[in-house]
Amino acid sequence: MLICPHCKFENPDDNKFCQSCGTSLTNKTCSKCGADVPFDTQYCQECGTESNTIWLAIITQTIATAAQVKDEKLLQVKAAQDYSKKLTIGSFIDREKRYQILEPLSNPEHWPGKTQFLVKVLDCQPFQISPIEAIKENQGKSLVVPSLSIIGIPDLAQSYVKSQDQLPPTIPIIHDAWQQDNIQFVLIEDRSHWQPLIDAWQDHNTHPLQRLHWCYQMLQLWTLLEKVNCLHSLLNISNLCLDDDQTLGLKRLYTVNSTNNLSDNADTSNLLSIKALGRLWHNLCLQSQRTELDSIVHMIGDLETGKIGSLKELKSRLEQISEEFQTEISTDSSTHLQTDSSLTLLQDQDWESVDKNEDTPTIILSMQLRSLEEAGRTDVGRQRDHNEDYFGIDSNQHKIELPRNRNLRAKGLYILCDGMGGHAGGEVASELAVSTLKQYFQEHWTGDELPTAEIITNGVLLANQAIYNLNQQGSRSGVGRMGTTLVMLLVQNTKLAVTHVGDSRLYHFTRKGGIKQVTTDHEVGQREISKGIEPNLAYSRPDAYQLTQALGPRDINFVHPDIDFFEIREDTLLLLASDGLSDNDVVENNYQTHLAPLLSSSSNLEIGLSDLIDLANEHNGHDNITGILVRLKVSPNQQSWQ
């Protein structure tokens, strides 16, 4: 079955278009130039961008046991050579001809009885659900699924499945797995583009406190990997990498039977002690070529000599070092690290090997903005003959590039309005609100800090008064009075303010937090819920979706905008949406396919927003549809470490 990415309709494998919505099942849109790219092509033919789905295939060939052959090494090498000749660039690793090889098979890894190849493959049918994906989906729905061992999933694949949801995005996503004769195939997320940990560790801009936090993440990983017998995965320096948020991850999992080609950090026994962590950290510090905090050096020495003998003791030492460093920087007037709301807390979320009631180590790092990008689009929909939505974007950025100091200062104003009142009514109100607010903040937001709640409120009330005056001048009454909803986002570096009136929304998405609706609709149903009424009863009223607030129909005494301030602590995607986009839970039901990929810097926000609006047209085409996407990328504050 081919699962349509837009409407989730199940199509036969030979369909070229979705039977329900008409979406192509053979091509995708290039994220850079918008051209159609066939799934069996790695690169866009127009701009050369890698556009389709790539997996890392782990191919394990069982040769024989040592007792069955006299010269196992020689037999393994010969068998590996014979096998690699069968699988060449352009051939497929599966009988269904779905996964096409993109590079030569080379440098196989050997250990007793097995040889393993790693190779990138192109997924020529990404809309076809794999058995592994089906199992994970049914588990999420609390359905009974067969045991992984019963259905023939390789042991290595089982390790990925068991650890998948523990510490995302630490473990690579597993996509597919199967066994064929004496060969096992496991397809996982390709992380070849992730930054190697050793590169970041060696960077002269990397602060010792950041290294301390990576050590702490390794301690979290130890607990998880120990349960699935994959501790060796953590002890190979070349296997450690960082995502865009500088969070530690693994390129792949190693089981206890796949250690021959690992670095000297791995113990030869299956039962590893935390001394192995000490050796790993020691080697990382040696390769960094710069002086570490004395306390980190002493901690590593105590690990290697056995003075620290348990995870609990090591956790306590990390906490102690963190506290000592924070005390030191709080008394240093020259440092830029401060104990205020601009700091992000990096702490354990899933500690399982120690008492849950214990305080966890808290490491504080200042964050800075790395990039700010946005896109906006409005669409009339499929049933309306005019568009009453209106939006405005006003942003500017200033970059400072010095040899040891990179800084981005950015400010952004994003306004979305959904008008009401018919021709020459709703569209007038929404455009007037946007223009009034843009002009107001050009005059009242001139410094390097976000406007106060009072200043923001005054701007909203000014927009309300402008529309209200037009209603009074035209002697409009009842439903003839024009008005508009409002959702507005203000960005000052990593600090944000959001205000809204009506049912236009702001959504917040991060890799770790998922999707969250930041605003609460100003409508009768939500008003009743706030009074303690059960949601199903509150929305059974015929007027449940009637607005309780809007700009324009009434004077300023009846307008009470909600205002919230918050701060970005990780890479974040924000979506401002009119109800034509958010109705019928379109955002909540489709964020994994239509928002999550847009968090990556390589994705095109304009194309992504167009796809999202096309999706909304399929579900909510009865109304105008408007959205604004804002992507913020952050990193630890380098300036504070000089």
C-alpha positions as CSV (number, residue, x, y, z in Angstrom):
1,M,0.0,0.0,0.0
2,L,1.1,3.6,-0.8
3,I,0.1,6.0,1.9
4,C,-0.7,9.5,0.5
5,P,1.4,12.1,2.5
6,H,-1.5,14.6,2.3
7,C,-4.7,12.8,2.9
8,K,-3.3,9.4,4.3
9,F,-5.5,7.5,1.8
10,E,-4.2,3.9,1.2
11,N,-3.5,3.4,-2.5
12,P,-2.4,0.2,-4.4
13,D,1.3,-0.1,-5.0
14,D,1.0,0.5,-8.7
15,N,-0.9,3.8,-8.4
16,K,0.8,6.9,-9.8
17,F,-1.6,9.4,-8.2
18,C,-3.7,9.2,-4.9
19,Q,-7.2,8.0,-5.6
20,S,-8.6,10.4,-3.0
21,C,-6.8,13.7,-3.5
22,G,-4.8,13.3,-6.7
23,T,-1.3,13.8,-5.1
24,S,1.5,12.4,-7.1
25,L,2.8,9.1,-5.7
26,T,5.9,9.0,-8.0
27,N,7.3,12.5,-7.8
28,K,8.1,15.0,-5.0
29,T,8.7,18.8,-5.1
30,C,12.3,20.0,-4.8
31,S,12.8,21.9,-1.5
32,K,15.0,24.5,-3.2
33,C,13.5,25.3,-6.7
34,G,10.1,23.7,-6.6
35,A,10.7,21.4,-9.6
36,D,9.1,17.9,-9.7
37,V,11.7,15.2,-9.0
38,P,11.0,11.5,-9.6
39,F,11.5,9.3,-6.5
40,D,14.1,7.1,-8.3
41,T,16.4,10.2,-8.8
42,Q,18.7,11.3,-6.1
43,Y,19.2,14.9,-7.3
44,C,16.9,17.5,-8.7
45,Q,17.5,17.8,-12.4
46,E,16.9,21.6,-12.3
47,C,19.1,22.8,-9.5
48,G,21.1,19.7,-8.4
49,T,19.8,19.6,-4.8
50,E,19.6,16.2,-3.1
51,S,15.8,15.9,-3.0
52,N,14.8,12.4,-2.2
53,T,14.9,10.0,0.7
54,I,18.3,8.4,1.5
55,W,18.8,5.6,4.1
56,L,21.9,4.0,5.5
57,A,21.8,0.3,4.9
58,I,23.6,-2.0,7.3
59,I,24.0,-5.3,5.6
60,T,25.2,-8.2,7.8
61,Q,26.4,-11.4,6.1
62,T,26.7,-14.5,8.3
63,I,29.7,-16.6,7.2
64,A,30.3,-19.4,9.6
65,T,31.4,-20.1,13.2
66,A,35.0,-20.4,14.1
67,A,34.5,-24.1,14.8
68,Q,33.3,-24.8,11.2
69,V,36.3,-23.4,9.3
70,K,40.0,-23.5,9.6
71,D,40.7,-20.0,8.4
72,E,37.7,-18.0,9.1
73,K,39.3,-14.6,8.2
74,L,40.2,-15.8,4.8
75,L,36.7,-17.2,4.2
76,Q,35.1,-13.9,5.4
77,V,37.2,-11.8,3.0
78,K,36.5,-14.0,0.1
79,A,32.7,-14.1,0.8
80,A,32.6,-10.4,1.3
81,Q,34.4,-9.9,-2.1
82,D,31.9,-12.2,-3.8
83,Y,29.0,-10.4,-2.3
84,S,30.2,-6.9,-3.0
85,K,30.5,-7.9,-6.7
86,K,26.7,-8.6,-6.8
87,L,25.7,-5.3,-5.3
88,T,27.0,-2.4,-7.5
89,I,25.9,1.2,-7.9
90,G,22.4,1.3,-9.4
91,S,21.5,-2.3,-8.3
92,F,18.9,-3.0,-5.5
93,I,19.4,-4.6,-2.2
94,D,15.8,-6.0,-2.0
95,R,13.8,-8.2,-4.3
96,E,11.1,-5.7,-4.7
97,K,13.6,-3.2,-6.2
98,R,12.8,-0.4,-3.8
99,Y,16.2,0.4,-2.3
100,Q,18.8,1.4,-4.9
101,I,22.5,1.4,-4.1
102,L,24.2,4.9,-4.4
103,E,27.9,4.0,-3.8
104,P,30.3,1.1,-4.0
105,L,30.3,-1.4,-1.1
106,S,33.8,-1.1,0.5
107,N,35.7,-1.5,3.7
108,P,33.6,-4.3,5.2
109,E,33.8,-4.9,9.0
110,H,34.6,-8.4,10.2
111,W,34.0,-10.1,13.5
112,P,33.5,-13.8,14.4
113,G,31.1,-15.4,11.9
114,K,29.9,-12.2,10.3
115,T,30.8,-9.5,7.8
116,Q,29.1,-6.1,7.7
117,F,28.8,-3.5,4.9
118,L,27.5,0.0,5.2
119,V,26.1,1.7,2.1
120,K,23.7,4.5,1.3
121,V,20.6,3.6,-0.6
122,L,17.9,5.6,-2.4
123,D,14.3,4.9,-1.3
124,C,12.4,4.7,-4.7
125,Q,9.0,4.3,-3.0
126,P,9.0,6.4,0.2
127,F,5.2,6.3,0.5
128,Q,5.1,2.6,1.0
129,I,4.9,1.8,4.7
130,S,7.6,-0.7,5.9
131,P,6.9,-3.6,8.4
132,I,8.9,-1.7,11.0
133,E,6.9,1.5,10.5
134,A,3.6,-0.5,10.7
135,I,4.7,-2.0,14.0
136,K,5.6,1.3,15.5
137,E,2.4,2.9,14.2
138,N,0.2,0.1,15.7
139,Q,2.1,0.2,19.0
140,G,1.3,4.0,19.2
141,K,-2.4,3.1,18.8
142,S,-2.2,0.6,21.6
143,L,-2.9,-2.3,19.2
144,V,-1.6,-5.8,19.7
145,V,1.4,-6.4,17.4
146,P,3.4,-9.6,16.9
147,S,6.8,-10.1,18.6
148,L,9.7,-8.8,16.6
149,S,11.5,-12.1,16.8
150,I,8.5,-14.0,15.6
151,I,8.2,-12.0,12.4
152,G,11.9,-12.4,11.6
153,I,13.2,-8.9,12.4
154,P,17.1,-9.1,12.8
155,D,18.5,-8.8,16.3
156,L,20.2,-5.5,15.4
157,A,16.9,-4.0,14.3
158,Q,15.2,-5.0,17.5
159,S,17.8,-3.0,19.4
160,Y,16.8,0.1,17.4
161,V,13.1,-0.5,18.0
162,K,13.5,-1.0,21.7
163,S,15.6,2.2,22.2
164,Q,13.8,4.4,19.6
165,D,11.6,6.5,21.9
166,Q,13.9,6.8,24.9
167,L,16.1,9.8,24.2
168,P,15.2,11.3,20.8
169,P,17.1,12.3,18.7
170,T,20.0,10.3,20.1
171,I,19.3,7.0,18.4
172,P,19.0,7.0,14.5
173,I,15.5,6.3,13.3
174,I,15.0,2.8,12.0
175,H,13.0,2.5,8.8
176,D,13.0,-1.1,7.5
177,A,14.6,-4.5,8.3
178,W,14.4,-8.0,6.9
179,Q,16.4,-11.2,6.6
180,Q,17.1,-13.0,3.3
181,D,19.0,-16.3,3.3
182,N,22.1,-15.7,5.5
183,I,22.0,-11.9,5.1
184,Q,20.3,-9.3,7.4
185,F,19.3,-5.9,6.2
186,V,18.7,-2.9,8.5
187,L,17.9,0.5,7.1
188,I,18.4,3.5,9.4
189,E,18.5,7.3,9.2
190,D,21.6,8.6,7.4
191,R,23.6,10.9,9.7
192,S,26.6,11.4,7.5
193,H,25.8,15.1,7.4
194,W,25.7,15.5,11.2
195,Q,28.7,17.3,12.7
196,P,31.2,14.9,14.3
197,L,31.5,15.4,18.0
198,I,35.3,15.5,17.8
199,D,35.2,18.5,15.4
200,A,33.0,20.5,17.9
201,W,35.1,19.3,20.8
202,Q,38.3,20.7,19.1
203,D,36.7,24.0,18.1
204,H,38.5,26.8,20.0
205,N,35.1,28.5,20.5
206,T,33.7,25.5,22.4
207,H,33.5,26.3,26.1
208,P,34.5,23.7,28.7
209,L,31.0,23.9,30.1
210,Q,29.6,22.7,26.8
211,R,32.0,19.8,26.8
212,L,30.8,19.0,30.4
213,H,27.2,18.9,29.1
214,W,28.2,16.4,26.4
215,C,29.8,14.3,29.1
216,Y,26.5,14.4,30.9
217,Q,24.5,13.4,27.8
218,M,26.9,10.4,27.4
219,L,26.0,9.4,31.0
220,Q,22.3,9.4,30.0
221,L,23.1,7.4,27.0
222,W,25.0,4.8,29.0
223,T,21.8,4.0,31.0
224,L,19.8,3.5,27.8
225,L,22.4,1.5,25.8
226,E,23.1,-0.8,28.7
227,K,19.6,-2.1,28.5
228,V,19.9,-3.1,24.8
229,N,23.5,-4.4,25.0
230,C,24.8,-1.6,22.8
231,L,27.2,0.2,25.1
232,H,30.0,-0.1,22.6
233,S,28.1,2.4,20.4
234,L,29.0,5.1,22.9
235,L,32.7,4.3,23.1
236,N,33.7,4.9,19.4
237,I,34.6,8.5,19.0
238,S,33.9,8.4,15.3
239,N,30.3,7.2,16.0
240,L,29.5,10.3,18.1
241,C,27.8,13.3,16.3
242,L,25.7,16.4,17.0
243,D,22.4,17.6,15.6
244,D,21.5,21.2,14.8
245,D,20.8,21.8,18.5
246,Q,24.2,20.6,19.5
247,T,22.6,17.5,21.1
248,L,24.7,14.4,21.2
249,G,23.6,11.5,18.9
250,L,24.9,8.2,17.5
251,K,25.5,7.5,13.9
252,R,24.5,3.8,14.5
253,L,24.3,1.1,17.1
254,Y,27.0,-1.5,17.8
255,T,26.1,-4.7,19.6
256,V,28.4,-6.6,21.8
257,N,29.3,-8.8,18.9
258,S,30.5,-6.0,16.6
259,T,33.5,-4.5,18.5
260,N,36.5,-5.7,16.5
261,N,36.8,-2.5,14.5
262,L,36.0,-0.1,17.3
263,S,38.6,2.2,18.9
264,D,40.7,1.2,21.9
265,N,38.0,2.9,24.1
266,A,36.0,-0.3,24.1
267,D,36.6,-3.0,26.7
268,T,37.1,-6.5,25.3
269,S,34.6,-7.9,27.7
270,N,30.9,-7.7,27.3
271,L,30.4,-6.2,30.7
272,L,31.8,-2.7,30.5
273,S,32.6,-0.5,33.5
274,I,32.3,3.3,33.6
275,K,36.1,3.4,33.4
276,A,35.5,3.1,29.7
277,L,33.8,6.5,29.8
278,G,36.9,7.9,31.5
279,R,39.1,6.7,28.7
280,L,36.8,8.1,26.1
281,W,36.7,11.5,27.7
282,H,40.5,11.4,28.2
283,N,41.0,10.8,24.5
284,L,38.6,13.6,23.6
285,C,40.4,16.0,25.8
286,L,43.8,15.0,24.3
287,Q,42.4,15.7,20.8
288,S,40.9,19.0,21.7
289,Q,44.4,20.6,22.0
290,R,43.4,23.1,24.6
291,T,43.4,23.2,28.4
292,E,40.2,21.9,30.1
293,L,38.8,22.9,33.5
294,D,40.9,21.3,36.2
295,S,37.8,19.8,37.7
296,I,37.0,18.0,34.5
297,V,40.6,16.6,34.3
298,H,40.4,15.5,37.9
299,M,37.1,13.8,37.3
300,I,38.5,11.8,34.4
301,G,41.5,10.8,36.5
302,D,39.2,9.6,39.3
303,L,37.2,7.5,36.8
304,E,40.3,5.8,35.4
305,T,41.7,5.0,38.9
306,G,38.4,3.7,40.2
307,K,37.7,6.5,42.7
308,I,34.4,7.1,41.0
309,G,32.9,3.6,40.7
310,S,29.2,4.1,39.9
311,L,26.9,6.1,37.7
312,K,25.4,7.7,40.8
313,E,28.8,9.0,41.9
314,L,29.7,10.2,38.4
315,K,26.3,12.0,38.2
316,S,27.0,13.7,41.5
317,R,30.5,14.8,40.4
318,L,29.1,16.3,37.2
319,E,26.6,18.3,39.3
320,Q,29.3,19.5,41.6
321,I,31.5,20.7,38.7
322,S,28.5,22.5,37.2
323,E,27.7,24.3,40.5
324,E,31.4,25.2,41.1
325,F,31.6,26.7,37.6
326,Q,28.3,28.7,38.0
327,T,29.6,30.1,41.3
328,E,32.8,31.1,39.6
329,I,31.1,32.9,36.7
330,S,28.5,34.6,38.9
331,T,31.4,36.4,40.7
332,D,33.3,37.3,37.6
333,S,32.1,40.7,36.4
334,S,33.8,40.2,33.0
335,T,31.7,37.2,32.0
336,H,28.6,37.4,29.8
337,L,27.0,34.3,31.4
338,Q,24.2,35.5,33.7
339,T,21.6,33.8,35.9
340,D,18.5,35.3,34.3
341,S,15.8,34.2,31.9
342,S,18.1,34.3,28.9
343,L,19.7,31.1,30.0
344,T,18.7,27.6,28.9
345,L,18.7,24.7,31.3
346,L,20.4,21.6,30.0
347,Q,19.4,18.8,32.4
348,D,18.4,15.2,32.6
349,Q,14.9,14.4,31.5
350,D,14.9,10.6,31.7
351,W,17.2,9.5,34.4
352,E,16.3,5.9,35.4
353,S,19.3,4.4,37.2
354,V,19.1,6.6,40.3
355,D,16.5,7.9,42.7
356,K,13.9,9.9,40.7
357,N,13.5,12.3,43.7
358,E,17.1,13.4,43.5
359,D,17.9,16.8,42.0
360,T,19.4,16.4,38.6
361,P,22.5,18.3,37.4
362,T,21.7,21.6,35.9
363,I,24.2,23.2,33.4
364,I,23.5,26.7,32.3
365,L,24.5,28.1,28.9
366,S,23.6,31.4,27.3
367,M,22.0,31.0,23.9
368,Q,22.3,33.2,20.9
369,L,20.3,33.5,17.6
370,R,22.0,31.9,14.6
371,S,19.5,32.6,11.9
372,L,16.0,34.0,11.4
373,E,13.9,33.2,8.3
374,E,10.3,33.7,7.4
375,A,7.7,33.1,4.7
376,G,4.1,34.3,4.4
377,R,1.2,33.4,2.0
378,T,-2.5,33.8,1.8
379,D,-5.0,32.0,-0.4
380,V,-8.7,32.7,-1.2
381,G,-9.7,29.1,-0.8
382,R,-11.9,27.0,-3.0
383,Q,-15.3,28.4,-2.3
384,R,-14.9,32.2,-1.5
385,D,-14.8,34.7,-4.3
386,H,-12.7,37.3,-2.3
387,N,-10.0,37.1,0.4
388,E,-10.6,38.8,3.7
389,D,-7.4,37.6,5.3
390,Y,-4.3,39.9,5.3
391,F,-0.8,39.6,6.7
392,G,2.3,41.7,7.2
393,I,6.0,40.9,7.8
394,D,8.6,43.5,8.9
395,S,12.0,42.1,9.9
396,N,15.6,43.1,9.8
397,Q,18.9,41.5,10.8
398,H,22.4,42.7,11.5
399,K,25.4,40.3,11.5
400,I,28.7,40.9,13.2
401,E,31.6,38.6,12.0
402,L,34.9,38.8,13.9
403,P,37.6,36.1,14.1
404,R,36.5,35.0,17.6
405,N,33.0,36.5,17.7
406,R,29.9,35.8,15.6
407,N,26.8,37.6,16.5
408,L,23.4,38.1,14.9
409,R,21.0,40.7,16.0
410,A,17.5,40.3,14.6
411,K,14.0,41.9,15.0
412,G,10.8,40.6,13.4
413,L,7.2,41.7,13.4
414,Y,4.7,39.2,12.1
415,I,1.0,40.1,11.9
416,L,-1.9,37.9,10.6
417,C,-5.6,39.1,10.5
418,D,-8.7,37.3,9.4
419,G,-11.4,39.9,8.5
420,M,-15.1,39.7,8.7
421,G,-17.9,41.8,7.2
422,G,-18.1,40.9,3.6
423,H,-17.0,42.9,0.6
424,A,-15.4,46.2,1.5
425,G,-15.6,45.1,5.1
426,G,-13.5,42.2,6.2
427,E,-10.7,42.9,3.8
428,V,-10.7,46.6,4.8
429,A,-10.6,45.7,8.5
430,S,-7.8,43.2,8.2
431,E,-5.6,45.4,6.0
432,L,-6.2,48.4,8.2
433,A,-5.2,46.5,11.4
434,V,-2.0,45.3,9.8
435,S,-1.0,48.7,8.5
436,T,-1.8,50.4,11.8
437,L,0.2,48.0,13.8
438,K,3.2,48.1,11.5
439,Q,3.3,51.9,11.7
440,Y,2.8,51.9,15.4
441,F,5.7,49.6,16.1
442,Q,8.0,51.4,13.8
443,E,7.6,54.3,16.2
444,H,7.3,52.5,19.5
445,W,9.8,49.6,19.1
446,T,13.2,51.3,18.5
447,G,15.4,49.8,21.2
448,D,17.1,46.4,21.7
449,E,14.4,45.0,23.9
450,L,10.9,43.7,23.2
451,P,8.1,46.3,23.9
452,T,6.4,45.9,27.2
453,A,2.9,44.4,27.5
454,E,1.5,47.9,28.0
455,I,3.0,49.1,24.7
456,I,1.8,46.1,22.9
457,T,-1.7,46.5,24.3
458,N,-1.8,50.1,23.3
459,G,-0.9,49.1,19.7
460,V,-3.7,46.6,19.6
461,L,-6.2,49.1,21.0
462,L,-5.1,51.7,18.4
463,A,-5.8,49.2,15.6
464,N,-9.2,48.4,17.1
465,Q,-10.0,52.1,17.3
466,A,-9.1,52.7,13.7
467,I,-11.6,50.0,12.5
468,Y,-14.2,51.1,15.1
469,N,-14.1,54.6,13.8
470,L,-14.8,53.4,10.2
471,N,-17.8,51.5,11.4
472,Q,-19.1,54.6,13.2
473,Q,-18.5,56.8,10.2
474,G,-20.4,54.4,7.9
475,S,-23.2,53.9,10.4
476,R,-22.6,50.2,10.1
477,S,-24.7,48.0,12.5
478,G,-25.1,44.3,13.5
479,V,-23.4,41.8,11.2
480,G,-22.6,44.7,8.8
481,R,-19.9,46.0,11.1
482,M,-16.5,45.1,9.9
483,G,-13.9,43.5,12.1
484,T,-10.9,41.2,12.2
485,T,-9.1,38.7,14.3
486,L,-5.4,39.2,15.1
487,V,-2.4,37.1,16.0
488,M,0.9,39.0,16.2
489,L,4.4,37.8,16.9
490,L,7.3,40.0,17.9
491,V,10.9,38.6,17.8
492,Q,13.9,40.2,19.4
493,N,16.8,37.8,19.0
494,T,15.8,34.8,21.1
495,K,13.0,36.6,23.0
496,L,9.5,36.5,21.7
497,A,6.1,38.1,22.5
498,V,2.8,37.0,21.1
499,T,-0.6,38.7,21.3
500,H,-3.9,37.7,19.8
501,V,-7.6,38.6,19.6
502,G,-10.1,36.1,18.2
503,D,-9.4,32.6,16.8
504,S,-6.3,33.1,14.6
505,R,-3.5,31.0,16.2
506,L,0.2,30.7,16.9
507,Y,1.7,27.2,16.9
508,H,5.2,26.4,18.3
509,F,7.2,23.4,17.0
510,T,10.5,21.9,18.2
511,R,12.1,18.5,17.7
512,K,12.0,17.7,21.4
513,G,8.7,19.3,22.3
514,G,6.7,18.5,19.2
515,I,3.7,20.8,18.3
516,K,2.0,23.1,20.8
517,Q,-0.8,25.6,20.3
518,V,0.4,28.8,22.1
519,T,-2.8,30.8,21.8
520,T,-6.2,30.0,23.1
521,D,-9.1,30.9,20.8
522,H,-11.4,33.7,21.9
523,E,-14.7,31.9,21.3
524,V,-17.8,30.8,23.2
525,G,-16.7,27.2,23.6
526,Q,-13.3,28.1,25.1
527,R,-15.0,30.6,27.4
528,E,-17.2,27.9,28.8
529,I,-14.3,25.5,29.2
530,S,-12.5,28.2,31.3
531,K,-15.6,28.2,33.6
532,G,-15.1,24.5,34.2
533,I,-17.5,23.1,31.6
534,E,-16.5,19.8,30.0
535,P,-15.1,20.3,26.5
536,N,-17.7,18.1,24.8
537,L,-20.5,20.0,26.5
538,A,-19.0,23.4,25.8
539,Y,-18.7,22.7,22.1
540,S,-22.2,21.1,21.9
541,R,-23.7,24.6,22.0
542,P,-24.8,26.0,18.6
543,D,-22.8,29.2,19.2
544,A,-19.7,27.4,20.4
545,Y,-17.5,28.8,17.6
546,Q,-18.8,32.3,17.8
547,L,-16.0,34.8,18.6
548,T,-16.1,36.5,22.0
549,Q,-13.5,39.1,20.9
550,A,-12.5,40.8,17.6
551,L,-11.0,44.1,16.5
552,G,-13.3,46.8,15.3
553,P,-17.0,45.9,16.0
554,R,-16.9,47.4,19.6
555,D,-14.9,50.1,21.3
556,I,-11.7,49.5,23.3
557,N,-13.5,48.7,26.5
558,F,-14.5,45.4,25.1
559,V,-11.1,44.4,23.7
560,H,-8.7,42.5,26.0
561,P,-5.8,41.0,24.0
562,D,-3.9,38.1,25.5
563,I,-0.2,38.7,25.6
564,D,2.6,36.2,26.5
565,F,6.4,36.4,26.5
566,F,8.7,33.4,26.1
567,E,12.2,32.6,24.9
568,I,13.7,30.3,22.4
569,R,16.0,27.7,23.9
570,E,16.3,25.4,20.9
571,D,15.7,25.5,17.1
572,T,12.1,26.5,16.7
573,L,9.5,26.7,14.0
574,L,6.5,29.1,14.6
575,L,3.3,29.1,12.5
576,L,0.8,31.9,12.6
577,A,-2.5,30.6,11.1
578,S,-6.0,31.8,10.2
579,D,-8.8,29.4,11.0
580,G,-8.9,28.4,7.4
581,L,-5.6,26.7,8.0
582,S,-6.1,25.5,11.5
583,D,-9.7,24.2,11.3
584,N,-10.4,20.4,11.5
585,D,-7.0,19.9,13.3
586,V,-5.1,20.2,10.0
587,V,-2.0,21.4,11.8
588,E,-2.1,18.9,14.7
589,N,-2.8,15.9,12.4
590,N,-0.1,16.8,9.8
591,Y,2.7,18.6,11.6
592,Q,5.0,15.6,11.4
593,T,4.9,15.6,7.6
594,H,4.4,19.3,6.9
595,L,6.1,21.2,9.7
596,A,8.8,18.9,11.2
597,P,10.9,18.8,7.9
598,L,10.8,22.6,7.8
599,L,12.9,22.9,10.9
600,S,16.0,21.9,8.9
601,S,17.9,24.8,7.4
602,S,18.1,23.0,4.1
603,S,14.3,23.1,3.6
604,N,12.6,25.9,1.7
605,L,10.0,27.7,3.8
606,E,8.2,29.2,0.8
607,I,7.6,25.7,-0.7
608,G,6.8,24.2,2.7
609,L,4.1,26.9,3.3
610,S,2.7,26.4,-0.1
611,D,2.4,22.6,0.6
612,L,0.7,23.3,3.9
613,I,-1.8,25.7,2.3
614,D,-2.6,23.2,-0.4
615,L,-3.3,20.6,2.3
616,A,-5.6,23.1,4.1
617,N,-7.4,23.6,0.8
618,E,-8.2,19.9,0.7
619,H,-9.7,20.0,4.2
620,N,-10.8,23.6,4.8
621,G,-11.3,25.1,1.3
622,H,-14.5,26.7,2.4
623,D,-12.6,29.6,3.9
624,N,-9.6,31.9,3.2
625,I,-6.3,30.3,4.2
626,T,-3.3,32.3,5.5
627,G,-0.1,31.3,7.2
628,I,3.2,32.8,8.3
629,L,6.2,30.5,9.0
630,V,9.1,31.8,11.2
631,R,12.2,29.6,11.6
632,L,14.7,30.5,14.4
633,K,18.0,28.6,14.8
634,V,20.0,29.1,18.0
635,S,23.3,28.0,19.4
636,P,25.3,28.3,22.6
637,N,26.5,31.9,23.1
638,Q,30.0,32.0,21.7
639,Q,30.6,35.6,22.7
640,S,30.3,34.8,26.4
641,W,33.1,32.3,26.1
642,Q,35.8,34.5,24.8
